[in-house]
Amino acid sequence: MIDEYNPIQCFYHIIRRKANFEEIPCIGGSAYLSYVTLSYLLILFIVAAKTGCVILYTGQGKFHDTTTITLEYVVDQADTIVEKLRNVSSYLVVVKQVGVDQVFLPSNVQTDIDQIQSKINSSGSTLATRTVDNSKDIKDILDFVRLAFIIVAAVMLVLTFLGFFRGFYCCSLLWGDSISCVLMMPDGYSSSKKTDDVCEDVCGQATRVALTLSRLRCMLRGVDLKTYLCVLVIVPLTMVGIYLHGHKISSFLRPLWQVPPRPFINVPHYYHPNVSMENLCKLHGWGIREFPRRVFDAVLFNNEVDMLTIRWNELYPYVTQFVLLESNSTFTGLPKPHFFARNRNDFKFVEPRLTYGTIGGRFRKGENPFVEEAYQRVALDQLLRIAGIQDDDLLIMSDVDEIPSGHTIDLLRWCDDIPPILHLHLRNYLYSFEFIWAHRSWRASVHRYRMGKTRYAHYRHTDFLLSDSGWHCSFCFRHISDFVFKMKAYSHYDRVRFSHYLNPKRIQNIICKGGDLYDMLPEEYTFKEIIGNLGTLPHSFSAVHLPSYLLKNADKYKYLLPGNCRRESG
């Protein structure tokens, strides 16, 4: 028995198009109420579906990013194991050649060592090969899953729009036709009869072909100009907007799906040229050494010749050994010349203290750039040992454009009881020393070296952060061509989403405005910080407390100083 006052049941039976409407005791207000109720439920469903689309899109980004980071960590650990196996193999070679008073190991022992060495090398090579192959397969799967999620979200959004307008208008029409048919009952209560095919279909008086045509007519009659405008214009524009700016939506919603990292423990930094080193160490709560520690400055070099010149001149009085590794491959697998070797004559002032090495790129097409980066950093560990680093020496780990101030390194080499590892808070600049970037730069670090324990890496090692310890000038190049090269070469090449990002005119315009080369929102973890840092960077006209070599050679490096945003084509 149907409750005549239940609008949900009434609407259900009307939509089901019962042939005998005499069995449906719902007329007038109940039918109208059922239509209104279901319309609101339809709108509620649409809102929920759109919310699901947004959550699905942002969720896939979080899943992809976190899984990729985990994969990179596993690959890095595997590379470390391979390196250790190769070190053991090298030790075995040395052991086999050991002799005392011209007496060497017996031949059978040497043969056993050769066999062990062969097995270790084979194991290391197998592990390295399988790690690379498996990481590539996993990366391909992750990319496929990410694409699948994006497609599902897009299809859901399109179907939601189409379903809303079709359901709303078609149900509206059906409601009107159904009420007309309800009033056409054979007991004489109807004063008129509706004869169109829609009513015939509803009343059960049409063939299957007529039924199909009536449904098509129902849909078309319910769609007006506004609906066509929405489906043909608004929906496609929405999809294009998501394609072009989906990364912005994901970045803006970052506070909803990503937990901020734990805060650093800020270490106050005291300095004045007229204060003695003993007093400076005391202010930091450290003791003073009888003699300074040795300092090793190690970098991976790409093409930042000017920044390397400024860096080494700033650190020259305090560094014992400069260590530089250069590859013929970028992190993204592109071939490149040895830029440092080409310009080596410009660095004769560090030649007596320089340990320079090269490494061949692997040129793995489609490989995650962070794998190649980790491979080169492991090689830099080996180059440091060749340079003669020992326990308790200071090791500076930072990119070329992350420049510690000279007085910071001098403080750390003279003070005793400093933390084993300190991250350096650097003033962050973009394109030149004119644009101060609010995004905190902390990846540079100084380590008290421990043989077999310290590994050269560019991630967070500790919670301690020494304040105001230098400068980070990102994308600070003289030539536009250098900007293009780095955008294609470094580990975040995936941010170049469209080819026009590499257009020289666009790059020059963005440099002068202080905009973002990748058209990204600020990478922050609260809505307040994201909104507060929107837009272009503010111009700074202060050149105080910059590297001394830069100011002494201001004519040569004019493009790095405030008020000089124009770049050479190069």
Steps between C-alpha positions, in 0.01 A plus 500: 500500500643837398481788740334783304677756716847350446662715228800268458285195422280708276792636300647151471184358347457793266858464374448124457213590260238263630260405218199512724502832681186408685729302731688814597291694747720807496384817337542873521705617799661162573634468146627857508663447838665181375645690204639779720644256752676292237630817332671604823637149546633514144677831570645355823631201310659724238682703768622180665620363165694818417657495845602140436662604173712763676598259778588231245716742299691634801523156657666348196758778509580428863512125437732543202734742677532305825545168321763649270692642796492159669623335181784751472605427857504125432704553183744724690546230766559239231761724337670535838514121537645465151766756586590311817530174307733669252706638788534148643613382158765775492619402848539139387722614213720684749510201737605266222801719424615529861845353562749487788871477421424389144271226634151510353180307553496144363362461150201295617402776742534757224279282279237485773515877534454535123193277514352696791574826321332370185188401695487836677534691174236281339263553794558876494441523125186284523363708786572827319341376175191357663457807717500726195270271299255448785492868590419583138221239491354628827524859375316403180226334705469806724474727197234272348300495824528878526374541143215257568392695809511829309290353216249355746470838676451677166237250379319523833488877469365490142239236583397699805430808291317306229302296751392806691352688207350196332347373822373839610326593178386154398354425840333840494335409169407154618339645809277721289409217261443256779253730676313547170477124460390453857210734429400300189342215690218298330249556778406841362694729731712641219373794302769478230734249343863554412585340167874565445735203482663583830167457676429191297829354612431585860152354484623181337334556160811497275718237336866437592617724213266775616629450851858562386398805298297636786795472735724677250237771457468524875871569532509749213188685611650541844820659371486870434759751380653538845557126519665490158716795606605320817572164337675634190684798653522500878582130545781497237641822642493346846690195375758718323538707817563187706758381244683833497473590869437170675842520664398835650185349646708220649757745637236727649336205674834373633409589863210253476703198392861554603631527853775765540843372601601534862648844576873556524678586822639843415854562623569875550793626295729769646758687293682830481843558344621682814411215739767238568447139394522386861213728598297397195537130588405580859186683386392183321569287806804335342864484595802619302749265334877529504506474122220502239354192339569422137212592268391320181257667262343243266259578213337339199551735207259564216556834323501770772843649422433847645343369820794260549744789461319706765471197730866398488623857545275537806624173655863500380661625827333224703484188279775238502389310191250579225338186357302518177334220303372554148304268273444497127131444574234710668277348767232460232734301275583774249859507370700807600860617463739526793440869567752518784774344290434762232535782755765347724751775423269744681552303823878486517488664842362176653703255289739395780201412720275354232391138464314478169324191373274401213244225473326357198125532485282192471255662253202291613211628294184566700671436834411704807752790512553447873654158427774658286547771763543238775745310278717810458488582872624149583790558260573827680541301824778303331663818369506642854695197621746552215533863612616373841213590731537364856292467813388831657583702189221740405311409183278757328210334317313743279424581139721749318243780537466438877791710629591495871650825623872493571463607864250213559752238386777674694284485815427128458861403434631684808226414752504177699199288601290610203215262401607209275270634228363850449266617226564853380219751466582702188342821378301387199515694173354431157655603165731754671557669835209732419218257573486362854309174504303434819533124453750380764829355374638238741644212294862614524676330791836467674612162638774389731612217276485140623671241284253238381202689646477835324330485159476792260129577462272799452218433743421562866761347733422667834262740676766764574503806273764772532335834422612748233796300372534607138317540170306282262462656156282266294489532120757781513636483145649750261352353181142403413636182344627396844148533640366276223777247555441473873122475463555198277793358695424493869301251703167688491472497121144369541402856591554603136143402411485687169763578237424873504643512854841491329427798275786754549268804487275349765800420722638853468161651584464281809853583621425873497164452671626259764245237397517121502654327198276198549179694572470335841348612828722540809600166654363565847303298753240748627240701310625815671853453363376400154273804468759731655765399244281508190610714208842619392793546736561846644798696370784568741742786438743407775841357416620495860658184647556329165811296410799732499639368170170586330517864613870532420423389144163669461562595137559139403201367693267795454212272397494356855450838668170686553364692200658283231247238391586490128689188395723421205364255245820296519 
